[in-house]
Amino acid sequence: MVLDLKTVSVNSKPGSHTQLTYRESEFVWIKEIEMHLTEEDWGLDSNSFKFDVEEYQRLQVSVKTQWEISWLPELYEYKQEGKKHIWKYSHMQHLVDQKHRNYQENVRDFGKYFLGELVPFILDYSRKNDQYFFHVDPGQGNFLITKNGFCLLEPNNWGWVNEDKFNRIVRYAIAKTIK
């Protein structure tokens, strides 16, 4: 088998997880993550996936209602097979290649879209037991900017987090993006 790296990416962290992302069709991406940790990891990359499909779909509707262009990929299907989690979601079109832009452009767009639009939206979005529904790993690979002027965050890694963790994630995203 030959992997076409334009349509497939593989990510593996020893003792943590393996991740395979590939394009199924022109309009559909599939992400598979299999966790290998045997004990709880309290870092941001954790083995405690508690993906709330219904909340993600409510968030999608809320985002579509407020903005003409959604910064959230549409989730077609989610399933769990043992330790493997599988997301099938809409293809992200019109992506800007951040590697070929200068530092100031990337920082400007990060501030505008992530800090200026997404974070305030989530702060106003519904809460459950004083927790926010938020993306726990909004780094360069998961935070993508489009030519249409919005950011996209992959559908995996969304979950309920308390206010302290929300603040840590925002600081983590800033530090990870602004290097």
N, C-alpha and C positions, 0 to 999 in steps of 0.2 A: 504494500500500500504506500502511495506517495501522498504526503500532505501538501496541499496548496495553502501556503501561509497567508494568502490574501483572503481565504475563506475559513481557515481553521487556526485556532490558537490553543496551545497546551500550556498549562501552568501547574507546577507541582511543587509543594513544599514538603520535604521529608518529614515524616511523623505528623504531618498536619492534614493535607488534603491534596487531591488531584482535581484538576479542573480542565474540562474540554469545552471549547466554544466553537461552534461551526454554523455555517449558513446552510439551512436545509433547502431553501428555495430563494427566489429573488426577493421575497417579502418576509421570510421567516428565519429567525436565528434560534438556535438551541444551545443552552448552557447546561452542562452536567457537572455537578460537584459531588465528590465522594469524600466524606470526612474519615480520617484515620486516627484522630486523637482518642486516647483512652481515658483522659481526665479533662476536667473543665479548664479551658484557657480563658482567662479573664481579659485578655487583650482584645483589640477590635476584630482580629481575625479569629473567630471563635468556633468551636464545634457545636455550639448550642443553637442551631438553626431553629427558629420558631417562626417560620414564614406564615403570615396571616394573609391568605389569598383574598378573602372577602374585604379586608381593609385596604389591600392594594387596589382592588377593583373600585372601591368607593373613592379612593384617592384619585384614580384615573378619571372618574366621572367629574369629580370636583375640579381637577386641573383643566379638563376639556371645557367645562362650563365657564371658567374664568379666562382662559386664554384660547386664542384661535388655533395656535400650534401647541401641541402638548410636549412638555419636557419629560414625559414619562412614556416609555414604550408600552404598547398595548400587550397585555399578557393573554395569550391564547390558551395556555394549558400549564398546569403545575402538577407534578406528582412526585411521590417519594417511593423509592424502591430500596428498602433496607437503609444503608447509610448514604445512598445516592439520591440527590435532589435534582430534578430536571425541570427547567423552565423553557417554555416555547413562547417566543415573543416576537413582536413586529421588528422588521429590519430597520435599522437606524440609517436614514438617508441624509445626504448633503452634509456629511461630517467634515469638519475643518481639521487638517493634519496639524496638530499642535507642535509637533517636532520641527516643522519647517517654518514656524513663526518665531518672532523675537520674544524675549522675556516679558517686555512691557505689554505686548498684545495679550499674551496668555494671562498675566496677572490682572489686566483690565477686565477681560471677559470673565475670569473667575470671580472677581469682585462684583461685577454687574449681575451675572446670572445666578451664581451660587449664593453669595452673601446678600446681594441686593434683591433677589426675587424668590429663590427657593426657600432660604432660611426664614424670611418673614412670613411666607405663605404657610410653612409648616407650624410656625408659632401660633398662627391664627386658626390652623386646622383643628379638627376635633381631637380632644384628648381622652384618654381612658386611664382612670386611676392615677392621675397626675403624670402620665407618660406621653411622650410624643411618638408618632409613627414616622420614622426617619431612616435614611440610608446610613448604615454603619461603616461604610468604607468608600467615601466619596473622593478617592484619589484619582490621579491622572488616567488610569485605565478604565475607571468606572464613570468618571465625569468627562463627558464628551461635549464639544461645542459644535453646533451646526451652522451652516451658512445662512440659515433663516433667522439666526439670532437667539437661539435658546440652547440650554444645556440639556443633556440627556443622562439619566442615571439608570444603569441596568436594573432589571426587576429583582434580581436576587439581592440579598443583604438588606432588605427593608425589614424593620421590626420595631417593636415597642421599646423605647428607652426612657429612663428617668431623666430629669433635668440636668443632673450632674454629667451623665454620660452624653447627653445632647451637646452640652458645652464642650466636653472633651473631644467629641467628634468634630465639631466646628474648628476647634484649635488644631486638631490633628490634620484636617483637610487643608487648612491654611499653611501649616508647616510643610505638608507633603507636596503641595502645589507650588508654593513659593520657595524654591530652593535656589 
